[in-house]
Amino acid sequence: MSVTRNVKPRDLADWPACRYLALFFWSWATLITFGPVLLLAVLSVAWMQPLTSVVPSAKVTVLQVGLTAVVLTPLYFAPGIGRLARSARFALLGLVAIAIVLAVFLCAGPHV
């Protein structure tokens, strides 16, 4: 009687480097998204100015978060990406998030 065993090969995406890459990419995406709003808010409060200068940056931040969620949600559940290990999936999606956030910041930043 022959018994076949389904042995999974070692998943290369489970390397610890993927966790650090995911953390690096998502922290940069967060910094690009929320950094300008927080910086302007802190400077406005420090100089006792009205927060009207923060409103355009807040609109860009809302646009960045919304567009990132709209694009990354279907990608997260896509079959090809869903087969990846969790850390590799978050690293890949973090890289896409940086591209989206940076494109929105550069294109819509001065115009809004």
ChimeraX attribute file (.defattr): number of C-alpha atoms within 10 A of each C-alpha:
attribute: neighborCount
match mode: 1-to-1
recipient: residues
	/A:1	3
	/A:2	4
	/A:3	5
	/A:4	6
	/A:5	6
	/A:6	6
	/A:7	6
	/A:8	6
	/A:9	6
	/A:10	8
	/A:11	9
	/A:12	11
	/A:13	16
	/A:14	14
	/A:15	13
	/A:16	11
	/A:17	13
	/A:18	20
	/A:19	18
	/A:20	13
	/A:21	18
	/A:22	21
	/A:23	16
	/A:24	14
	/A:25	21
	/A:26	21
	/A:27	14
	/A:28	18
	/A:29	24
	/A:30	15
	/A:31	14
	/A:32	17
	/A:33	24
	/A:34	17
	/A:35	15
	/A:36	17
	/A:37	20
	/A:38	15
	/A:39	11
	/A:40	18
	/A:41	21
	/A:42	14
	/A:43	14
	/A:44	16
	/A:45	11
	/A:46	9
	/A:47	9
	/A:48	9
	/A:49	11
	/A:50	10
	/A:51	13
	/A:52	11
	/A:53	13
	/A:54	18
	/A:55	14
	/A:56	15
	/A:57	24
	/A:58	19
	/A:59	14
	/A:60	25
	/A:61	22
	/A:62	13
	/A:63	17
	/A:64	24
	/A:65	18
	/A:66	11
	/A:67	15
	/A:68	20
	/A:69	13
	/A:70	11
	/A:71	14
	/A:72	16
	/A:73	11
	/A:74	10
	/A:75	16
	/A:76	15
	/A:77	11
	/A:78	11
	/A:79	10
	/A:80	10
	/A:81	16
	/A:82	12
	/A:83	11
	/A:84	16
	/A:85	16
	/A:86	16
	/A:87	20
	/A:88	22
	/A:89	20
	/A:90	22
	/A:91	23
	/A:92	19
	/A:93	22
	/A:94	23
	/A:95	17
	/A:96	19
	/A:97	25
	/A:98	21
	/A:99	14
	/A:100	18
	/A:101	24
	/A:102	18
	/A:103	13
	/A:104	19
	/A:105	19
	/A:106	11
	/A:107	12
	/A:108	16
	/A:109	15
	/A:110	10
	/A:111	8
	/A:112	11
